[in-house]
Amino acid sequence: MPIFAKIQGKTLYADNDDDEELPDINLDITHTKVFLGRADAYPADESLGPHMGTCHSKSVSRRHLTISWDPDRDQWQLYVDSKNGVVVDTKFWEKGKTVDLFHKSAIKFGPCACYFVLPGGEGEPVIAASTVAAPPPPPPPPPVAVPPPLFVPPPPEPTSVVVQSGGETKPAGPTYAELVALAFAAPELGRPEGVETKEIREWILGSVPEWGNATAAQKKLLAGGIQGVLSRGAEYVKAESAGRKNRWLR
């Protein structure tokens, strides 16, 4: 199962009657819709998406907020479910409000302070490619009769794909940063009003051979990678837009 993003942070204090430790928050977002809340048993409801517990604080609702992917806008967003509200990037949002999330958006609710982290390292996957290092060579034998050293296997040959968590794959070839740069250099996307992330993704799927037969999971990974590059790259800026769809300029 692919990891599309992460929630990373800390529990700052305890405000309940239990003498509990203050756990770190490190959650993998492996679905396009999840909800975060108090770390208690919660009735299963597939329509709500997976429940991800954070802490046992009474100020955290059982269902405090929902994080979901908007495929029409190629955009992660947060919906406030709790009457206690959520602070995103220092701004308070009350129940029923929706706010866009970007790489390293700061999220605070109750005693939980964390970041929304998109694919890292120049737009590459959150979980790096799986590699197996060759074992170190055996020490030189002492000057006495000893059995010959065991055979040391060579390092594994590089594969043609990058392996994601759970076996999902990113096609070999350009990095996400290089793919975005190629899209902006395409004449058909050189518009003064800016380009939507969805248009960048569709151009890559139709123009870059390695992505021509991408699976649904790979397309989601690509969309997250594109947004990660645009959010953290100093050379890209968000254009002024009257609607809700984000447009970007280089």
C-alpha positions in Angstrom: 0.0 0.0 0.0 1.5 3.4 -1.0 2.3 6.1 1.5 0.9 9.4 0.1 1.9 11.7 3.0 2.7 11.6 6.7 1.6 13.4 9.9 4.6 14.0 12.1 4.8 15.8 15.4 4.5 15.6 19.2 2.0 15.6 22.1 2.9 18.7 24.0 1.2 18.1 27.3 -1.3 15.8 29.1 -4.7 17.3 30.1 -6.5 14.2 31.4 -6.5 12.2 34.6 -4.2 9.5 33.4 -0.5 9.5 34.1 0.6 8.8 30.6 3.7 9.6 28.5 3.6 12.2 25.8 3.9 10.2 22.6 5.4 11.3 19.4 3.0 11.5 16.4 4.1 9.6 13.3 1.2 8.5 11.1 1.3 7.2 7.6 -1.5 8.4 5.3 -2.1 5.3 3.0 -5.6 6.2 1.9 -7.0 9.3 0.1 -9.4 9.9 3.0 -8.6 9.5 6.7 -9.8 11.1 9.9 -7.8 11.9 13.0 -9.0 12.0 16.6 -8.6 10.7 20.1 -6.8 7.4 20.4 -9.8 5.5 21.7 -11.9 2.6 20.2 -14.1 4.0 17.5 -17.0 2.3 15.7 -15.9 1.1 12.2 -17.6 3.0 9.4 -15.9 2.5 6.0 -17.6 5.7 4.6 -15.6 7.8 7.1 -12.2 6.4 6.0 -9.6 4.9 8.4 -9.5 6.3 11.9 -6.0 7.4 13.1 -5.6 7.9 16.8 -3.3 10.6 18.1 -3.6 10.9 22.0 -6.0 10.4 24.8 -6.6 14.1 25.6 -10.2 15.1 26.4 -9.8 18.2 24.2 -9.4 16.0 21.2 -12.6 14.7 19.7 -13.1 11.1 18.7 -13.3 12.4 15.1 -11.5 15.8 15.2 -10.5 16.4 11.6 -10.6 14.7 8.2 -7.7 14.8 5.7 -8.7 13.9 2.1 -7.5 14.2 -1.5 -9.5 16.3 -3.9 -8.9 14.7 -7.4 -10.6 17.5 -9.3 -8.1 20.0 -7.8 -5.1 17.7 -7.2 -5.1 19.1 -3.7 -4.9 17.7 -0.2 -7.3 19.4 2.2 -8.4 19.3 5.9 -12.0 19.4 7.1 -12.7 20.4 10.7 -15.1 17.9 12.3 -14.7 19.1 16.0 -16.4 22.0 17.7 -13.0 22.6 19.4 -11.6 23.6 16.0 -8.1 23.3 14.4 -5.2 25.7 13.9 -3.5 25.4 10.5 -0.4 27.5 9.8 -1.3 29.8 12.9 -4.9 30.4 11.7 -7.8 29.1 13.7 -10.5 27.2 11.7 -13.9 26.4 13.3 -16.1 23.3 12.8 -17.3 22.8 9.2 -14.4 24.7 7.6 -12.1 23.3 4.9 -8.5 24.4 4.4 -5.9 23.4 1.8 -2.8 21.5 3.0 0.7 21.8 1.6 4.1 20.4 2.4 4.9 21.1 6.0 1.5 22.7 6.8 1.5 23.1 10.6 -1.5 21.5 12.3 -2.4 22.1 16.0 -5.4 20.6 17.8 -5.6 20.0 21.6 -2.2 19.1 22.8 -1.2 17.7 19.4 1.2 19.8 17.3 2.3 18.2 14.0 3.2 18.8 10.3 1.6 17.5 7.2 4.5 16.1 5.2 4.4 15.4 1.5 6.8 13.2 -0.5 10.3 14.3 0.5 13.7 15.0 -1.1 13.1 16.8 -4.4 9.6 15.4 -4.8 10.6 11.8 -4.3 8.6 9.3 -2.3 8.2 9.6 1.5 9.6 6.1 1.9 12.9 5.9 0.1 13.7 3.0 -2.2 14.4 -0.2 -0.4 18.0 -1.2 -0.6 20.0 -4.0 1.0 23.6 -3.2 1.8 26.2 -5.9 1.3 27.6 -7.3 4.5 31.1 -6.0 5.5 34.0 -8.3 4.5 35.3 -10.6 7.3 38.3 -9.5 9.3 41.7 -10.8 8.2 42.4 -14.3 9.6 44.8 -14.5 12.6 48.2 -16.1 12.0 46.8 -19.5 12.9 45.0 -22.2 11.0 41.4 -21.1 10.7 38.5 -22.1 8.4 38.3 -20.0 5.2 36.1 -16.9 5.4 32.5 -17.1 4.3 31.5 -16.0 0.8 30.5 -12.3 0.8 27.6 -11.7 -1.6 28.0 -8.7 -3.9 25.5 -5.8 -3.7 22.2 -6.3 -5.4 21.9 -5.2 -9.0 19.8 -2.0 -9.4 16.2 -2.5 -10.5 14.3 -0.7 -13.1 11.7 0.7 -10.6 11.7 2.4 -7.3 10.0 0.2 -4.7 7.4 1.9 -2.5 6.0 0.7 0.9 3.9 -2.4 0.3 5.2 -3.1 -3.2 3.8 -0.1 -5.0 6.2 1.3 -7.7 7.3 4.6 -9.2 8.4 4.2 -12.8 12.1 4.7 -13.4 13.3 7.9 -15.1 13.1 11.5 -14.3 12.5 12.7 -10.7 9.3 14.5 -9.8 11.2 17.8 -9.8 12.5 17.0 -13.3 9.0 16.0 -14.5 7.5 19.3 -13.3 10.3 21.3 -15.0 9.6 19.4 -18.3 5.9 20.2 -18.1 6.5 23.9 -17.5 8.9 23.9 -20.5 6.2 22.5 -22.8 4.8 25.1 -25.2 1.2 24.0 -24.6 1.5 24.7 -20.9 3.2 28.1 -21.3 0.2 30.2 -20.3 0.5 33.6 -18.5 -2.4 32.8 -16.2 -0.6 29.8 -14.8 -1.1 26.0 -15.0 -3.2 23.7 -12.8 -1.5 20.8 -11.1 -4.0 18.5 -12.8 -2.8 19.8 -16.2 0.8 19.1 -15.2 -0.1 15.6 -14.2 -2.0 14.9 -17.5 0.8 16.3 -19.6 3.3 13.9 -17.8 1.0 10.9 -18.3 0.6 11.7 -22.0 4.1 12.9 -22.8 6.7 11.0 -20.7 7.1 7.4 -21.9 7.8 6.0 -18.5 4.4 7.1 -17.2 2.4 6.1 -20.3 1.0 3.0 -18.6 0.8 4.2 -15.0 -1.6 2.4 -12.7 -4.2 4.2 -10.5 -1.9 4.0 -7.5 1.1 5.4 -9.5 -1.1 8.3 -10.7 -1.9 9.2 -7.1 1.8 9.0 -6.2 2.6 11.3 -9.2 0.0 13.8 -8.1 1.4 13.9 -4.6 4.9 14.3 -5.9 3.9 17.2 -8.2 2.3 19.0 -5.3 5.3 18.4 -3.1 7.6 19.9 -5.8 5.4 23.0 -6.3 4.9 23.6 -2.5 8.6 23.5 -1.6 10.3 24.8 -4.8 11.3 28.5 -4.6 11.1 28.7 -8.4 7.3 28.1 -8.4 4.7 30.5 -7.2 0.9 30.3 -6.9 -0.9 32.5 -9.4 -3.8 34.7 -8.5 -7.1 32.8 -9.2 -10.7 33.7 -8.8 -11.9 30.1 -8.4 -10.8 27.3 -6.0 -8.5 25.6 -8.4 -4.8 26.4 -7.8 -2.7 27.6 -10.7 1.1 27.8 -10.7 3.7 29.9 -12.4 7.4 29.4 -12.9 
